[in-house]
Amino acid sequence: MNDFSNDVDLARQGNTEAFARLYATVYEDLYHIALYSLRSSHDAADAVSDTVLDAFCSIKKLRSPESFKSWIMSILAAKIKRKQRSYFEPADELSDDSPLSEGFSFESVELREAVDKLDDESRLLLSMSVLGGYTSDEISRMCGIRSGTVRSKLSRIKQRLRLELTPEL
């Protein structure tokens, strides 16, 4: 785990280079979680941009420098939820040339289709768990859901994916 204390302290004092270093450590996680959750590279980029802007403007409010990563992920989770609520139609399917396929490879078309069928909250929780590597307690704090609820939802999501991906005998 990274120690962000020094850079957070400098960023609180207005040092933009320190904030840029902090941003560089979390950018890929922010983008991949947003992309998997929103299924649109444009919306993901917008969510990350809004997150970084809010984080930069409110870095002085961060109570514990050690929790920088979970703090900025909480901001991202709120941006994703707000963006998902603004959708009037289901998100477009990912194209084969999307940035998603560059960073991660699905083992099969079936897996991609199964993930696409998940609701917005399920994709967010799954991406934070699998892609971000966050524990249920961390996801709980970021999303404002009880950790037991996160664990049970993740269990149901994974079970649903297993059932959908297991060939019938």
C-alpha positions as CSV (number, residue, x, y, z in Angstrom):
1,M,0.0,0.0,0.0
2,N,1.3,3.4,-0.9
3,D,2.0,6.1,1.7
4,F,0.4,9.2,0.3
5,S,1.1,11.3,3.4
6,N,3.9,13.5,2.1
7,D,2.2,14.3,-1.2
8,V,-1.2,14.9,0.4
9,D,0.4,17.3,2.8
10,L,2.0,19.2,-0.1
11,A,-1.2,19.1,-2.1
12,R,-3.1,20.6,0.8
13,Q,-0.7,23.5,0.7
14,G,-1.5,24.0,-3.0
15,N,1.4,22.1,-4.6
16,T,0.0,21.0,-8.0
17,E,3.0,18.7,-8.7
18,A,2.2,16.7,-5.5
19,F,-1.4,16.4,-6.6
20,A,-0.3,15.3,-10.0
21,R,1.8,12.5,-8.4
22,L,-1.2,11.4,-6.3
23,Y,-3.4,11.4,-9.5
24,A,-0.8,9.3,-11.4
25,T,-1.0,6.6,-8.7
26,V,-4.8,6.1,-9.1
27,Y,-5.6,7.2,-12.6
28,E,-5.8,3.7,-14.1
29,D,-7.9,2.3,-11.3
30,L,-10.3,5.3,-11.5
31,Y,-10.6,4.9,-15.3
32,H,-11.1,1.2,-15.4
33,I,-13.7,1.2,-12.6
34,A,-15.6,4.0,-14.3
35,L,-15.3,2.3,-17.7
36,Y,-16.6,-1.1,-16.4
37,S,-19.4,0.6,-14.5
38,L,-20.5,3.0,-17.2
39,R,-19.6,1.0,-20.3
40,S,-18.8,4.2,-22.2
41,S,-15.3,5.5,-22.6
42,H,-16.6,9.1,-22.9
43,D,-18.7,8.8,-19.7
44,A,-15.8,7.1,-17.9
45,A,-13.5,9.9,-18.9
46,D,-16.0,12.5,-17.8
47,A,-16.5,10.8,-14.4
48,V,-12.8,10.6,-13.8
49,S,-12.3,14.2,-14.8
50,D,-15.1,15.3,-12.5
51,T,-13.7,13.2,-9.7
52,V,-10.2,14.6,-10.1
53,L,-11.5,18.2,-10.2
54,D,-13.6,17.6,-7.0
55,A,-10.6,15.9,-5.3
56,F,-8.3,18.8,-6.2
57,C,-10.7,21.4,-4.9
58,S,-11.4,19.6,-1.7
59,I,-8.0,17.9,-0.8
60,K,-7.9,20.1,2.3
61,K,-10.9,18.3,3.6
62,L,-9.2,14.9,3.5
63,R,-8.8,13.9,7.1
64,S,-6.4,11.0,6.9
65,P,-3.7,11.2,4.2
66,E,-3.3,7.4,4.3
67,S,-6.9,7.0,3.1
68,F,-6.3,9.1,-0.1
69,K,-7.1,6.2,-2.4
70,S,-10.3,5.2,-0.8
71,W,-11.3,8.9,-0.5
72,I,-10.9,9.5,-4.2
73,M,-12.6,6.2,-5.0
74,S,-15.6,7.4,-2.9
75,I,-15.8,10.5,-5.0
76,L,-15.7,8.4,-8.1
77,A,-18.4,6.1,-6.9
78,A,-20.7,9.1,-6.3
79,K,-19.9,10.4,-9.8
80,I,-20.7,7.0,-11.3
81,K,-24.0,6.7,-9.5
82,R,-25.0,10.2,-10.5
83,K,-24.1,9.4,-14.1
84,Q,-26.0,6.1,-14.1
85,R,-29.1,7.9,-12.7
86,S,-29.0,10.3,-15.6
87,Y,-29.2,7.6,-18.2
88,F,-32.6,7.3,-19.8
89,E,-31.7,4.2,-21.9
90,P,-29.4,1.3,-21.2
91,A,-25.8,2.0,-22.0
92,D,-24.5,1.2,-25.5
93,E,-22.6,-2.0,-25.8
94,L,-18.8,-1.8,-25.8
95,S,-17.2,-2.0,-29.2
96,D,-14.3,-4.3,-29.9
97,D,-12.0,-1.4,-30.4
98,S,-12.9,0.3,-27.0
99,P,-10.1,1.0,-24.5
100,L,-11.6,-1.6,-22.3
101,S,-10.4,-4.4,-24.6
102,E,-6.9,-2.9,-24.6
103,G,-6.3,-3.0,-20.9
104,F,-8.2,-6.2,-20.1
105,S,-9.1,-9.2,-22.1
106,F,-12.2,-11.2,-21.6
107,E,-11.7,-14.9,-21.8
108,S,-14.8,-15.2,-23.9
109,V,-17.6,-13.4,-25.6
110,E,-19.9,-15.0,-23.1
111,L,-18.2,-13.4,-20.1
112,R,-18.4,-10.0,-21.7
113,E,-22.1,-10.5,-22.5
114,A,-22.8,-11.7,-19.0
115,V,-21.1,-8.7,-17.4
116,D,-23.0,-6.4,-19.8
117,K,-26.3,-7.9,-18.5
118,L,-25.5,-6.8,-14.9
119,D,-27.3,-3.8,-13.5
120,D,-25.3,-0.6,-12.9
121,E,-24.7,-1.2,-9.1
122,S,-23.6,-4.8,-9.7
123,R,-21.1,-3.7,-12.3
124,L,-19.8,-1.0,-10.0
125,L,-19.4,-3.4,-7.0
126,L,-17.8,-6.1,-9.2
127,S,-15.4,-3.8,-10.8
128,M,-14.3,-2.3,-7.5
129,S,-13.8,-5.8,-6.1
130,V,-12.2,-7.5,-9.0
131,L,-10.5,-4.7,-10.9
132,G,-9.7,-2.4,-8.0
133,G,-8.9,-5.1,-5.5
134,Y,-10.9,-3.5,-2.8
135,T,-12.2,-5.4,0.2
136,S,-15.9,-5.4,1.1
137,D,-15.1,-3.1,4.0
138,E,-13.4,-0.6,1.7
139,I,-16.2,-0.8,-0.9
140,S,-18.7,-0.3,2.0
141,R,-17.0,2.9,3.0
142,M,-16.7,4.2,-0.6
143,C,-20.3,3.4,-1.6
144,G,-22.1,4.0,1.7
145,I,-23.4,0.4,1.9
146,R,-23.0,-1.9,4.9
147,S,-20.0,-4.3,4.4
148,G,-22.3,-7.4,5.0
149,T,-24.5,-6.1,2.2
150,V,-21.5,-5.7,-0.1
151,R,-20.4,-9.2,0.6
152,S,-23.8,-10.7,0.0
153,K,-24.3,-8.7,-3.2
154,L,-20.9,-9.7,-4.5
155,S,-21.7,-13.3,-3.7
156,R,-25.0,-13.2,-5.6
157,I,-23.3,-11.4,-8.6
158,K,-20.6,-14.0,-8.8
159,Q,-23.1,-16.8,-8.5
160,R,-25.2,-15.3,-11.3
161,L,-22.1,-15.1,-13.5
162,R,-21.2,-18.7,-12.7
163,L,-24.7,-19.9,-13.6
164,E,-24.7,-17.9,-16.8
165,L,-21.3,-19.1,-17.9
166,T,-21.5,-22.7,-16.9
167,P,-22.5,-24.8,-19.9
168,E,-25.6,-26.9,-19.3
169,L,-24.9,-30.6,-19.3
